[in-house]
């Protein structure tokens, strides 16, 4: 077991390393990564699900069970999703810029709701602060967003606070229950008596609007597709820190694209399968520093940015079926908008965007019209 002094030194070294990496700018794909475009290992995107009994299902029940057990502490800053809470501001800023660029809309700053804390009344008010004085505050109010693998709603609440109407789904019923409890608590704020405070009235109205924009469901992407008749009905689809936890990732990607309207934006974040990701995400984060519960990640499931980019670019429309499948030689249905790395700096406690995509990275792609 590591001594307290050794723990501090390791954290300091890691922080300085991450700070140096975060000084670089963003890029669609770093030049060094472009030269590795065809580099492949035997793991990753094309290896999982090839021999599954139900190849059209992306849900991995073992993974769902793991996250269901963590649902109760999902909003605890020191809980199993603590690192996701710290990552949320950087993820939201990336989404705002990607959507604004692809859909030509204005993206206004949002408040503290992107850095959520525990599930208290003050955190509900914080989430509602950036929702505006009314229910339709800006261009995001016109957008319908699907958040796949939403957990207990970390990203979903932040997207709703932007003004979007968010449908959030997850296969873990326990996580959805926690998200719905928070939604109900926000709605309850609007019924509070506020005769002595105009500010309280405004906060209650914002909380009500935020709760009304959220729709949580315990469902998989396949179930949602079946219900909607394979209809493309969302302007934005997000799947953040989900791809490395599903089986049949190619089928999963095709289903995400299928839910997008023409011209819609798909945002995915995951981990690269590299030596650096093994050292940082597995050895340091899980086994040394204990920032993430041990066993959360399987390095062989990580997906390289080149693999993900190529898979999205080769998603074509299967003739006669209308379903999205991976097929070469067809017209690309997706175009890559931007790719950025996400690097944690323990000295500041937050994440910064960088060109270095060897650990965490986030990608935005647009569906062609």
C-alpha contacts under 8 A as a table, 3 or more apart, distances in Angstrom:
res1	aa1	res2	aa2	distance
2	X	6	X	6.05
2	X	7	X	6.26
2	X	288	X	7.56
3	X	6	X	5.10
3	X	7	X	6.13
4	X	7	X	4.97
4	X	8	X	6.28
5	X	8	X	5.23
5	X	9	X	6.27
6	X	9	X	5.11
6	X	10	X	6.06
7	X	10	X	5.22
7	X	11	X	6.17
7	X	288	X	7.81
7	X	289	X	7.05
8	X	11	X	5.11
8	X	12	X	6.06
9	X	12	X	5.02
9	X	13	X	6.12
10	X	13	X	5.22
10	X	14	X	6.07
11	X	14	X	5.08
11	X	15	X	5.99
11	X	289	X	7.60
11	X	346	X	7.10
12	X	15	X	5.04
12	X	16	X	6.24
12	X	346	X	7.78
12	X	347	X	7.58
13	X	16	X	5.29
13	X	17	X	6.22
14	X	17	X	5.14
14	X	18	X	6.18
14	X	345	X	7.89
14	X	346	X	7.69
15	X	18	X	5.15
15	X	19	X	6.05
15	X	344	X	7.63
15	X	345	X	5.08
15	X	346	X	5.13
15	X	347	X	5.78
16	X	19	X	5.04
16	X	20	X	6.27
16	X	345	X	7.64
16	X	347	X	7.95
17	X	20	X	5.35
17	X	21	X	6.43
18	X	21	X	5.09
18	X	22	X	6.12
18	X	343	X	6.01
18	X	344	X	6.18
18	X	345	X	5.44
19	X	22	X	5.15
19	X	23	X	6.70
19	X	345	X	5.84
20	X	23	X	5.56
20	X	24	X	7.94
21	X	24	X	6.19
21	X	343	X	7.43
21	X	354	X	6.74
21	X	356	X	6.79
22	X	25	X	7.77
22	X	343	X	6.42
22	X	352	X	5.83
22	X	353	X	6.28
22	X	354	X	5.03
22	X	355	X	7.94
22	X	356	X	7.94
23	X	354	X	6.98
24	X	354	X	5.46
24	X	355	X	6.03
24	X	356	X	7.88
25	X	353	X	7.63
25	X	354	X	5.50
25	X	355	X	5.74
26	X	339	X	7.55
26	X	340	X	5.69
26	X	341	X	7.79
26	X	353	X	6.83
26	X	354	X	5.34
26	X	355	X	4.84
27	X	30	X	5.90
27	X	338	X	6.79
27	X	339	X	6.23
27	X	340	X	6.28
27	X	355	X	5.71
28	X	336	X	7.88
28	X	337	X	7.07
28	X	338	X	4.41
28	X	339	X	4.54
28	X	340	X	6.84
29	X	33	X	6.41
29	X	34	X	6.34
29	X	338	X	7.68
29	X	339	X	6.10
29	X	340	X	7.72
29	X	355	X	7.58
30	X	33	X	5.25
30	X	34	X	6.33
30	X	355	X	6.06
30	X	356	X	7.42
31	X	34	X	5.00
31	X	35	X	6.57
32	X	35	X	5.44
32	X	36	X	6.95
33	X	36	X	5.11
33	X	37	X	6.63
33	X	306	X	7.64
34	X	37	X	5.22
34	X	306	X	7.75
36	X	39	X	5.16
36	X	306	X	7.75
37	X	306	X	5.50
37	X	307	X	7.93
38	X	306	X	7.66
41	X	44	X	7.49
42	X	47	X	6.97
43	X	46	X	7.28
43	X	47	X	5.62
43	X	48	X	7.88
43	X	300	X	5.57
43	X	301	X	6.91
44	X	47	X	5.74
44	X	48	X	7.01
44	X	273	X	7.56
44	X	300	X	6.11
44	X	301	X	5.22
44	X	302	X	5.86
44	X	303	X	5.23
44	X	304	X	7.65
45	X	48	X	6.64
45	X	249	X	6.12
45	X	250	X	6.80
45	X	301	X	7.51
45	X	302	X	7.93
45	X	303	X	5.94
45	X	307	X	6.77
45	X	308	X	7.47
46	X	50	X	7.80
46	X	249	X	7.75
46	X	250	X	7.21
47	X	50	X	6.32
48	X	51	X	7.88
48	X	247	X	5.90
48	X	248	X	5.54
48	X	249	X	7.11
48	X	301	X	7.97
49	X	52	X	5.04
49	X	55	X	6.14
49	X	247	X	5.46
49	X	248	X	4.35
49	X	249	X	7.66
50	X	55	X	7.12
50	X	248	X	7.25
51	X	55	X	7.42
52	X	55	X	5.32
54	X	57	X	5.83
55	X	58	X	7.72
55	X	248	X	6.73
56	X	248	X	7.47
56	X	251	X	6.62
57	X	222	X	6.98
57	X	247	X	7.43
57	X	248	X	7.03
57	X	251	X	7.75
57	X	252	X	7.99
58	X	222	X	7.78
58	X	246	X	5.45
58	X	247	X	4.80
58	X	248	X	5.27
58	X	249	X	6.76
58	X	251	X	6.89
58	X	252	X	5.71
59	X	64	X	7.60
59	X	171	X	7.43
59	X	220	X	7.02
59	X	246	X	5.62
59	X	247	X	6.16
60	X	63	X	5.42
60	X	64	X	6.32
60	X	245	X	7.09
60	X	246	X	5.45
60	X	247	X	5.68
61	X	64	X	4.91
61	X	65	X	6.09
62	X	65	X	5.16
62	X	66	X	6.34
63	X	66	X	5.10
63	X	67	X	6.44
63	X	245	X	6.32
63	X	246	X	7.73
64	X	67	X	5.37
64	X	68	X	6.02
64	X	171	X	6.47
64	X	172	X	5.60
65	X	68	X	5.04
65	X	69	X	6.35
65	X	172	X	7.17
66	X	69	X	5.45
66	X	70	X	6.83
67	X	70	X	5.02
67	X	71	X	6.25
67	X	151	X	7.92
67	X	172	X	7.08
67	X	175	X	7.68
68	X	71	X	5.18
68	X	172	X	5.36
68	X	173	X	7.13
68	X	174	X	5.36
68	X	175	X	5.95
69	X	72	X	7.36
69	X	174	X	7.74
70	X	73	X	5.86
70	X	74	X	6.36
70	X	80	X	6.63
71	X	74	X	5.02
71	X	151	X	7.45
71	X	152	X	6.72
71	X	174	X	5.99
71	X	175	X	4.78
71	X	178	X	6.92
72	X	75	X	7.85
72	X	174	X	7.77
72	X	175	X	7.47
72	X	178	X	6.88
73	X	76	X	5.18
73	X	79	X	5.52
73	X	80	X	6.86
73	X	81	X	7.70
74	X	79	X	6.34
74	X	80	X	6.46
74	X	81	X	5.38
74	X	82	X	7.63
74	X	151	X	7.88
74	X	152	X	6.32
74	X	175	X	7.93
75	X	79	X	7.22
75	X	81	X	7.03
75	X	82	X	7.52
75	X	85	X	7.93
75	X	116	X	7.35
75	X	117	X	6.21
75	X	118	X	5.14
75	X	119	X	6.17
75	X	152	X	7.55
75	X	154	X	7.63
76	X	79	X	4.82
76	X	80	X	7.83
76	X	81	X	7.37
76	X	82	X	6.58
76	X	117	X	6.38
76	X	118	X	5.00
76	X	119	X	7.60
77	X	81	X	7.31
77	X	82	X	4.61
77	X	83	X	7.98
77	X	85	X	6.92
77	X	116	X	7.84
77	X	117	X	5.65
77	X	118	X	6.50
78	X	81	X	7.68
78	X	82	X	5.17
79	X	82	X	5.18
80	X	83	X	7.59
80	X	291	X	7.81
80	X	292	X	5.91
80	X	293	X	6.10
81	X	84	X	5.20
81	X	85	X	6.45
81	X	292	X	7.63
82	X	85	X	5.14
82	X	86	X	6.50
82	X	291	X	7.85
83	X	86	X	5.06
83	X	87	X	6.15
83	X	291	X	7.12
83	X	292	X	7.34
84	X	87	X	4.85
84	X	88	X	6.02
84	X	154	X	7.97
85	X	88	X	5.19
85	X	89	X	7.94
85	X	114	X	7.77
85	X	115	X	5.88
85	X	116	X	6.24
85	X	117	X	7.81
85	X	154	X	6.98
86	X	89	X	6.96
86	X	115	X	6.36
86	X	349	X	6.87
86	X	350	X	5.21
86	X	351	X	6.59
87	X	90	X	5.70
87	X	91	X	6.28
87	X	342	X	7.94
87	X	344	X	7.84
87	X	350	X	6.43
87	X	351	X	5.42
88	X	91	X	5.01
88	X	92	X	6.01
88	X	114	X	5.66
88	X	115	X	6.22
88	X	154	X	7.56
88	X	155	X	6.86
89	X	92	X	5.21
89	X	93	X	6.21
89	X	114	X	4.98
89	X	115	X	5.99
89	X	351	X	7.86
90	X	93	X	5.23
90	X	94	X	6.25
90	X	342	X	7.65
90	X	351	X	6.16
90	X	352	X	6.30
90	X	353	X	6.86
91	X	94	X	5.17
91	X	95	X	6.23
91	X	362	X	7.68
92	X	95	X	5.01
92	X	96	X	6.07
92	X	114	X	7.08
92	X	155	X	7.80
92	X	158	X	7.45
92	X	159	X	7.69
93	X	96	X	5.11
93	X	97	X	6.26
94	X	97	X	5.28
94	X	98	X	6.03
95	X	98	X	5.08
95	X	99	X	5.92
95	X	267	X	7.11
95	X	364	X	7.78
96	X	99	X	5.37
96	X	100	X	5.92
96	X	107	X	5.87
97	X	100	X	5.07
97	X	101	X	6.03
97	X	107	X	6.96
98	X	101	X	5.23
98	X	102	X	6.11
98	X	265	X	7.88
98	X	337	X	7.13
98	X	338	X	7.31
98	X	364	X	6.42
99	X	102	X	5.14
99	X	103	X	5.66
99	X	104	X	7.52
99	X	105	X	7.43
99	X	236	X	7.76
99	X	265	X	6.48
100	X	103	X	5.45
100	X	104	X	5.06
100	X	105	X	4.63
100	X	106	X	5.89
100	X	107	X	6.06
101	X	104	X	5.25
101	X	105	X	7.14
102	X	263	X	7.78
102	X	264	X	7.90
102	X	265	X	7.06
102	X	337	X	7.58
102	X	366	X	6.90
103	X	263	X	7.45
103	X	264	X	7.56
105	X	139	X	6.29
105	X	140	X	7.86
106	X	138	X	7.93
106	X	139	X	6.57
107	X	139	X	7.97
107	X	140	X	7.97
110	X	113	X	7.57
110	X	114	X	7.60
110	X	130	X	5.53
110	X	161	X	7.65
110	X	162	X	6.77
111	X	114	X	6.80
111	X	126	X	7.52
111	X	127	X	7.71
111	X	129	X	6.77
111	X	130	X	5.22
112	X	115	X	5.59
112	X	116	X	7.10
112	X	126	X	6.08
112	X	127	X	6.99
112	X	130	X	7.88
113	X	116	X	5.42
113	X	123	X	7.53
113	X	126	X	5.47
113	X	127	X	4.27
113	X	128	X	7.55
113	X	129	X	7.78
113	X	130	X	7.40
113	X	157	X	7.67
113	X	158	X	5.96
113	X	161	X	7.55
114	X	127	X	7.78
114	X	155	X	7.73
114	X	158	X	5.46
116	X	123	X	6.70
116	X	127	X	7.77
116	X	154	X	7.40
117	X	123	X	6.31
118	X	123	X	6.75
119	X	123	X	6.17
119	X	124	X	7.27
119	X	182	X	7.06
120	X	123	X	5.29
120	X	124	X	6.56
121	X	124	X	5.15
121	X	125	X	6.36
121	X	185	X	7.88
122	X	125	X	5.06
122	X	126	X	6.10
123	X	126	X	4.82
123	X	127	X	6.15
124	X	127	X	5.08
124	X	128	X	6.28
124	X	182	X	7.67
124	X	185	X	7.67
124	X	186	X	5.84
124	X	207	X	7.14
125	X	128	X	4.98
125	X	129	X	6.09
125	X	186	X	7.76
125	X	203	X	6.37
125	X	204	X	7.92
125	X	207	X	6.60
126	X	129	X	5.22
126	X	130	X	7.61
127	X	130	X	6.64
127	X	131	X	7.55
127	X	157	X	7.00
127	X	158	X	7.10
127	X	161	X	6.50
127	X	207	X	7.58
127	X	210	X	7.88
128	X	131	X	5.22
128	X	132	X	7.81
128	X	161	X	6.43
128	X	203	X	6.71
128	X	206	X	5.09
128	X	207	X	4.75
128	X	209	X	7.96
128	X	210	X	6.08
129	X	132	X	6.67
129	X	161	X	7.92
129	X	203	X	6.71
129	X	206	X	6.62
129	X	207	X	7.87
130	X	161	X	5.67
130	X	162	X	6.89
131	X	134	X	7.56
131	X	135	X	7.41
131	X	137	X	7.34
131	X	160	X	7.54
131	X	161	X	4.53
131	X	162	X	6.10
131	X	163	X	6.13
131	X	206	X	5.81
131	X	207	X	7.83
131	X	209	X	7.28
131	X	210	X	6.39
132	X	135	X	7.09
132	X	136	X	7.85
132	X	137	X	5.68
132	X	206	X	6.46
133	X	137	X	7.29
133	X	202	X	6.72
133	X	205	X	7.35
133	X	206	X	6.23
134	X	137	X	6.06
134	X	205	X	7.46
134	X	206	X	6.84
134	X	209	X	7.27
135	X	141	X	7.87
135	X	163	X	7.37
135	X	206	X	7.48
135	X	209	X	5.28
135	X	210	X	7.84
136	X	141	X	5.41
136	X	163	X	6.66
137	X	140	X	7.83
137	X	141	X	6.68
137	X	163	X	6.53
138	X	141	X	5.92
138	X	163	X	6.95
139	X	142	X	5.81
139	X	143	X	7.56
139	X	163	X	7.75
140	X	143	X	5.32
140	X	162	X	6.26
140	X	163	X	5.01
140	X	164	X	4.96
141	X	162	X	7.77
141	X	163	X	4.58
141	X	164	X	4.74
141	X	165	X	6.76
142	X	164	X	6.74
142	X	165	X	7.87
143	X	164	X	5.28
143	X	165	X	6.38
143	X	234	X	7.70
143	X	235	X	5.84
143	X	236	X	7.42
144	X	164	X	6.03
144	X	165	X	4.98
144	X	166	X	6.06
144	X	167	X	7.70
144	X	233	X	7.88
144	X	234	X	5.22
144	X	235	X	5.41
144	X	236	X	6.59
145	X	164	X	6.59
145	X	165	X	6.06
145	X	166	X	4.73
145	X	167	X	6.16
145	X	234	X	5.67
145	X	235	X	6.01
145	X	236	X	4.74
145	X	237	X	5.75
145	X	238	X	7.69
146	X	166	X	5.84
146	X	167	X	4.89
146	X	168	X	5.82
146	X	169	X	7.77
146	X	234	X	6.45
146	X	236	X	6.34
146	X	237	X	4.73
146	X	238	X	6.25
147	X	150	X	5.67
147	X	155	X	7.76
147	X	156	X	6.48
147	X	166	X	7.01
147	X	167	X	6.24
147	X	168	X	4.62
147	X	169	X	6.35
147	X	237	X	6.00
147	X	238	X	4.88
147	X	239	X	6.18
148	X	168	X	6.12
148	X	169	X	5.29
148	X	170	X	6.35
148	X	220	X	8.00
148	X	221	X	7.07
148	X	237	X	7.40
148	X	238	X	6.02
148	X	239	X	5.02
148	X	240	X	7.80
148	X	242	X	7.92
149	X	168	X	7.54
149	X	169	X	5.88
149	X	170	X	4.54
149	X	171	X	7.21
149	X	239	X	6.25
149	X	240	X	7.44
149	X	242	X	6.12
150	X	153	X	5.37
150	X	154	X	7.20
150	X	155	X	6.89
150	X	156	X	6.64
150	X	168	X	5.75
150	X	169	X	5.82
150	X	170	X	5.58
150	X	239	X	7.82
151	X	154	X	7.29
151	X	169	X	7.94
151	X	170	X	6.03
151	X	172	X	7.40
151	X	175	X	5.18
151	X	176	X	6.52
151	X	179	X	7.65
152	X	175	X	4.73
152	X	176	X	5.68
152	X	177	X	7.63
152	X	178	X	5.63
152	X	179	X	4.43
153	X	156	X	4.79
153	X	157	X	5.83
153	X	168	X	7.59
153	X	176	X	7.84
153	X	179	X	5.40
154	X	157	X	5.95
154	X	158	X	6.88
155	X	158	X	5.23
155	X	159	X	6.22
156	X	159	X	5.18
156	X	160	X	6.16
156	X	166	X	6.59
156	X	168	X	6.50
156	X	214	X	7.45
157	X	160	X	5.06
157	X	161	X	6.09
157	X	210	X	7.66
157	X	214	X	7.44
158	X	161	X	4.99
158	X	162	X	6.56
159	X	162	X	5.19
159	X	163	X	6.97
159	X	164	X	6.10
159	X	166	X	7.06
160	X	163	X	5.17
160	X	164	X	4.96
160	X	165	X	6.07
160	X	166	X	6.04
160	X	210	X	5.99
160	X	213	X	5.86
160	X	214	X	6.53
161	X	164	X	7.26
161	X	210	X	6.09
163	X	210	X	7.82
163	X	213	X	7.62
164	X	213	X	6.83
165	X	213	X	4.64
165	X	214	X	6.35
166	X	213	X	5.98
166	X	214	X	5.10
166	X	215	X	6.21
167	X	214	X	6.22
167	X	215	X	4.82
167	X	216	X	6.06
167	X	217	X	7.68
168	X	214	X	7.38
168	X	215	X	6.07
168	X	216	X	4.83
168	X	217	X	6.28
169	X	176	X	7.68
169	X	216	X	5.89
169	X	217	X	4.88
169	X	218	X	5.62
169	X	219	X	5.62
169	X	220	X	6.76
169	X	221	X	7.69
170	X	173	X	7.30
170	X	175	X	7.48
170	X	176	X	6.66
170	X	217	X	6.77
170	X	218	X	5.21
170	X	219	X	5.60
170	X	220	X	6.23
171	X	218	X	5.40
171	X	219	X	5.15
171	X	220	X	5.47
172	X	175	X	5.49
172	X	176	X	6.57
172	X	218	X	6.57
173	X	176	X	5.14
173	X	177	X	6.14
173	X	218	X	5.53
174	X	177	X	5.08
174	X	178	X	6.53
175	X	178	X	5.26
175	X	179	X	6.39
176	X	179	X	5.01
176	X	180	X	6.09
176	X	216	X	6.53
176	X	217	X	6.67
176	X	218	X	6.13
177	X	180	X	5.10
177	X	181	X	6.17
178	X	181	X	5.07
178	X	182	X	6.46
179	X	182	X	5.26
179	X	183	X	6.28
179	X	216	X	7.35
180	X	183	X	4.85
180	X	184	X	6.07
180	X	216	X	6.70
181	X	184	X	5.11
181	X	185	X	6.17
182	X	185	X	4.99
182	X	186	X	6.22
183	X	186	X	5.17
183	X	187	X	6.29
183	X	211	X	5.38
183	X	214	X	7.54
184	X	187	X	5.02
184	X	188	X	6.10
184	X	211	X	7.34
185	X	188	X	4.95
185	X	189	X	6.54
186	X	189	X	5.30
186	X	190	X	7.31
186	X	207	X	5.25
186	X	208	X	6.43
186	X	210	X	7.67
186	X	211	X	6.04
187	X	190	X	5.61
187	X	191	X	7.46
187	X	207	X	6.19
187	X	208	X	4.91
187	X	211	X	5.68
187	X	212	X	7.88
188	X	191	X	5.43
188	X	192	X	7.05
188	X	208	X	7.85
189	X	192	X	5.43
189	X	204	X	5.21
189	X	207	X	6.53
189	X	208	X	7.26
190	X	201	X	7.73
190	X	203	X	7.89
190	X	204	X	4.11
190	X	205	X	5.74
190	X	207	X	6.43
190	X	208	X	5.50
191	X	204	X	7.39
192	X	204	X	7.33
194	X	197	X	5.52
194	X	198	X	7.00
194	X	200	X	5.79
194	X	201	X	5.53
195	X	198	X	7.49
197	X	200	X	5.25
197	X	201	X	6.61
198	X	201	X	5.06
198	X	202	X	6.38
199	X	202	X	5.09
199	X	203	X	6.20
200	X	203	X	5.08
200	X	204	X	6.06
201	X	204	X	5.12
201	X	205	X	6.22
202	X	205	X	5.12
202	X	206	X	6.23
203	X	206	X	5.08
203	X	207	X	6.09
204	X	207	X	5.07
204	X	208	X	6.21
205	X	208	X	5.14
205	X	209	X	6.31
206	X	209	X	5.09
206	X	210	X	6.13
207	X	210	X	5.09
207	X	211	X	6.16
208	X	211	X	5.17
208	X	212	X	6.15
209	X	212	X	5.09
209	X	213	X	6.38
210	X	213	X	5.32
210	X	214	X	6.87
211	X	214	X	5.48
212	X	215	X	7.73
219	X	223	X	6.11
219	X	224	X	6.72
220	X	223	X	5.22
220	X	224	X	6.40
221	X	224	X	5.12
221	X	225	X	6.16
221	X	252	X	7.75
221	X	255	X	6.81
221	X	256	X	7.45
222	X	225	X	5.08
222	X	226	X	6.21
222	X	255	X	7.07
223	X	226	X	5.13
223	X	227	X	6.28
224	X	227	X	5.16
224	X	228	X	6.26
225	X	228	X	5.22
225	X	229	X	6.01
225	X	230	X	4.90
225	X	231	X	7.20
225	X	255	X	7.56
225	X	259	X	7.31
226	X	229	X	5.24
226	X	230	X	6.22
227	X	230	X	7.77
228	X	231	X	5.62
230	X	258	X	6.87
230	X	259	X	7.18
230	X	323	X	7.72
231	X	258	X	7.35
231	X	259	X	6.49
232	X	258	X	5.81
232	X	259	X	4.34
232	X	260	X	4.92
232	X	261	X	4.82
232	X	262	X	7.78
233	X	259	X	5.93
233	X	260	X	6.02
233	X	261	X	5.46
234	X	237	X	6.67
234	X	259	X	6.14
234	X	260	X	5.02
234	X	261	X	5.53
234	X	264	X	7.08
235	X	260	X	6.08
235	X	261	X	5.72
235	X	263	X	7.60
235	X	264	X	4.58
235	X	265	X	6.41
236	X	260	X	6.70
236	X	264	X	5.59
236	X	265	X	4.81
236	X	266	X	5.87
236	X	267	X	7.70
237	X	256	X	6.88
237	X	259	X	7.45
237	X	260	X	6.62
237	X	264	X	7.89
237	X	265	X	6.40
237	X	266	X	4.88
237	X	267	X	6.33
238	X	266	X	5.90
238	X	267	X	4.78
238	X	268	X	5.98
239	X	242	X	5.74
239	X	243	X	7.17
239	X	267	X	6.42
239	X	268	X	5.03
239	X	269	X	6.81
240	X	243	X	7.51
240	X	267	X	7.38
240	X	268	X	5.22
240	X	269	X	4.58
240	X	270	X	6.60
241	X	244	X	6.87
241	X	245	X	7.86
241	X	268	X	7.52
241	X	269	X	5.38
241	X	270	X	4.86
241	X	271	X	7.77
242	X	245	X	5.39
242	X	246	X	6.76
242	X	269	X	7.61
242	X	270	X	6.89
243	X	246	X	5.62
243	X	249	X	6.47
243	X	252	X	7.98
243	X	268	X	7.83
243	X	269	X	7.76
243	X	270	X	6.29
244	X	270	X	6.45
244	X	271	X	7.32
244	X	297	X	7.83
244	X	298	X	7.97
244	X	301	X	5.32
244	X	302	X	5.53
244	X	303	X	7.11
245	X	297	X	7.95
245	X	301	X	7.39
246	X	249	X	6.12
246	X	252	X	7.68
247	X	252	X	7.98
248	X	251	X	5.44
248	X	252	X	6.29
249	X	252	X	4.81
249	X	253	X	6.08
250	X	253	X	5.13
250	X	254	X	6.26
250	X	311	X	7.36
250	X	325	X	7.87
250	X	326	X	7.15
251	X	254	X	5.07
251	X	255	X	6.24
251	X	325	X	7.12
252	X	255	X	5.16
252	X	256	X	6.33
253	X	256	X	5.09
253	X	257	X	6.32
253	X	312	X	7.52
254	X	257	X	5.20
254	X	258	X	6.13
254	X	315	X	6.86
254	X	323	X	7.79
254	X	324	X	4.93
254	X	325	X	5.76
254	X	326	X	7.45
255	X	258	X	4.94
255	X	259	X	6.50
255	X	324	X	6.80
256	X	259	X	5.40
256	X	260	X	6.95
256	X	266	X	7.65
257	X	260	X	5.33
257	X	266	X	7.19
257	X	324	X	7.15
257	X	367	X	7.41
258	X	261	X	7.96
258	X	323	X	7.06
258	X	324	X	6.13
260	X	263	X	7.88
260	X	264	X	5.47
260	X	265	X	7.19
260	X	266	X	7.49
260	X	367	X	7.13
261	X	264	X	5.10
261	X	367	X	7.40
262	X	367	X	5.44
262	X	368	X	5.68
262	X	369	X	4.46
263	X	366	X	6.02
263	X	367	X	4.91
263	X	368	X	5.34
263	X	369	X	5.19
264	X	366	X	5.67
264	X	367	X	5.44
264	X	368	X	7.92
265	X	364	X	6.73
265	X	365	X	5.70
265	X	366	X	4.54
265	X	367	X	6.41
266	X	364	X	5.62
266	X	365	X	5.19
266	X	366	X	6.20
266	X	367	X	7.70
267	X	362	X	7.19
267	X	363	X	5.66
267	X	364	X	4.46
267	X	365	X	6.55
268	X	362	X	5.70
268	X	363	X	5.30
268	X	364	X	6.54
269	X	360	X	7.31
269	X	361	X	5.64
269	X	362	X	4.02
269	X	363	X	6.13
270	X	302	X	7.35
270	X	303	X	7.27
270	X	360	X	5.94
270	X	361	X	5.90
270	X	362	X	6.59
271	X	277	X	7.15
271	X	302	X	5.41
271	X	303	X	6.22
271	X	304	X	7.35
271	X	358	X	7.65
271	X	359	X	5.36
271	X	360	X	4.53
271	X	361	X	6.14
272	X	277	X	6.36
272	X	302	X	5.43
272	X	303	X	5.07
272	X	304	X	4.50
272	X	305	X	6.50
272	X	357	X	6.94
272	X	358	X	5.41
272	X	359	X	5.15
272	X	360	X	6.35
272	X	361	X	7.20
273	X	277	X	6.29
273	X	278	X	7.55
273	X	299	X	6.55
273	X	300	X	7.10
273	X	301	X	7.65
273	X	302	X	4.66
273	X	303	X	5.36
273	X	304	X	5.39
273	X	358	X	7.47
273	X	359	X	7.58
274	X	277	X	5.23
274	X	278	X	6.48
274	X	304	X	7.66
274	X	358	X	6.15
274	X	359	X	7.29
275	X	278	X	5.21
275	X	279	X	6.36
276	X	279	X	5.14
276	X	280	X	5.96
276	X	358	X	6.08
276	X	359	X	6.30
277	X	280	X	5.08
277	X	281	X	5.26
277	X	282	X	7.10
277	X	299	X	7.90
277	X	358	X	6.18
277	X	359	X	4.45
277	X	360	X	7.74
278	X	281	X	5.61
278	X	282	X	5.06
278	X	283	X	6.39
278	X	299	X	6.46
279	X	282	X	5.86
279	X	283	X	4.95
279	X	284	X	6.09
280	X	283	X	5.97
280	X	284	X	4.97
280	X	285	X	6.03
280	X	359	X	7.24
281	X	284	X	6.09
281	X	285	X	5.02
281	X	286	X	6.62
281	X	297	X	7.94
281	X	359	X	7.22
282	X	285	X	5.80
282	X	286	X	5.23
282	X	287	X	6.58
282	X	297	X	7.10
282	X	299	X	7.46
283	X	286	X	5.86
283	X	287	X	5.04
283	X	288	X	6.15
284	X	287	X	5.74
284	X	288	X	4.79
284	X	289	X	5.70
284	X	290	X	7.64
285	X	288	X	6.32
285	X	289	X	5.34
285	X	290	X	5.66
285	X	291	X	5.07
285	X	292	X	5.82
286	X	289	X	6.35
286	X	290	X	4.79
286	X	291	X	5.96
286	X	292	X	5.02
286	X	293	X	5.96
286	X	294	X	4.96
286	X	295	X	7.54
286	X	296	X	8.00
287	X	290	X	5.75
287	X	294	X	6.43
290	X	293	X	6.52
290	X	294	X	7.33
292	X	296	X	7.06
293	X	296	X	5.80
294	X	297	X	7.79
295	X	298	X	7.07
297	X	301	X	7.89
298	X	301	X	5.55
298	X	302	X	7.20
299	X	302	X	5.41
303	X	307	X	6.52
303	X	308	X	6.70
304	X	307	X	5.22
304	X	308	X	6.39
305	X	308	X	5.13
305	X	309	X	5.94
305	X	357	X	7.59
305	X	361	X	7.80
306	X	309	X	5.10
306	X	310	X	5.97
307	X	310	X	5.25
307	X	311	X	6.05
308	X	311	X	5.11
308	X	312	X	6.24
309	X	312	X	5.27
309	X	313	X	6.18
309	X	336	X	7.19
310	X	313	X	5.06
310	X	314	X	6.15
311	X	314	X	5.26
311	X	315	X	6.34
311	X	326	X	6.87
312	X	315	X	5.31
312	X	334	X	6.13
312	X	335	X	7.80
313	X	332	X	5.41
313	X	333	X	6.86
313	X	334	X	5.51
313	X	335	X	6.50
313	X	336	X	7.75
314	X	326	X	5.68
314	X	327	X	5.80
314	X	328	X	5.69
314	X	329	X	7.77
314	X	330	X	7.24
314	X	331	X	7.91
314	X	332	X	5.83
314	X	333	X	7.63
314	X	334	X	8.00
315	X	324	X	6.32
315	X	325	X	5.62
315	X	326	X	4.56
315	X	327	X	6.11
315	X	328	X	7.91
315	X	332	X	6.40
315	X	333	X	6.17
315	X	334	X	7.16
316	X	324	X	5.91
316	X	325	X	5.82
316	X	326	X	6.05
316	X	327	X	5.75
316	X	328	X	7.65
316	X	330	X	5.69
316	X	331	X	6.47
316	X	332	X	6.10
316	X	333	X	5.88
317	X	322	X	6.10
317	X	323	X	6.07
317	X	324	X	5.08
317	X	325	X	6.39
317	X	330	X	7.77
317	X	333	X	7.72
318	X	321	X	5.74
318	X	322	X	5.87
318	X	323	X	5.78
318	X	324	X	6.24
318	X	325	X	6.25
318	X	327	X	8.00
319	X	322	X	6.64
327	X	330	X	6.62
332	X	335	X	7.30
333	X	367	X	5.80
333	X	368	X	5.41
334	X	365	X	6.33
334	X	366	X	5.52
334	X	367	X	4.52
334	X	368	X	5.70
335	X	365	X	5.45
335	X	366	X	5.26
335	X	367	X	6.48
335	X	368	X	6.99
336	X	339	X	7.98
336	X	363	X	7.77
336	X	364	X	6.25
336	X	365	X	4.25
336	X	366	X	6.36
337	X	363	X	7.69
337	X	364	X	5.41
337	X	365	X	5.03
337	X	366	X	6.58
338	X	363	X	5.88
338	X	364	X	5.43
338	X	365	X	7.15
339	X	361	X	7.11
339	X	362	X	5.78
339	X	363	X	4.41
339	X	364	X	6.50
340	X	353	X	6.12
340	X	354	X	5.86
340	X	355	X	5.65
340	X	356	X	7.36
340	X	357	X	6.46
340	X	361	X	5.57
340	X	362	X	5.49
340	X	363	X	6.59
341	X	353	X	5.48
341	X	354	X	4.83
341	X	355	X	5.50
341	X	356	X	5.15
341	X	357	X	4.17
341	X	358	X	7.43
341	X	359	X	7.36
341	X	360	X	5.75
341	X	361	X	4.04
341	X	362	X	6.28
342	X	351	X	6.13
342	X	352	X	5.65
342	X	353	X	4.77
342	X	354	X	6.13
342	X	356	X	7.75
342	X	357	X	7.15
342	X	359	X	7.62
342	X	360	X	5.18
342	X	361	X	5.31
342	X	362	X	7.20
343	X	351	X	5.30
343	X	352	X	5.38
343	X	353	X	6.39
343	X	354	X	6.92
343	X	359	X	7.70
343	X	360	X	6.81
344	X	349	X	7.24
344	X	350	X	5.87
344	X	351	X	4.30
344	X	352	X	6.50
345	X	348	X	5.68
345	X	349	X	5.77
345	X	350	X	5.78
345	X	351	X	5.97
345	X	352	X	7.47
346	X	349	X	4.55
346	X	350	X	6.88
354	X	357	X	7.41
356	X	359	X	7.80
357	X	360	X	6.10
357	X	361	X	5.21
358	X	361	X	7.56
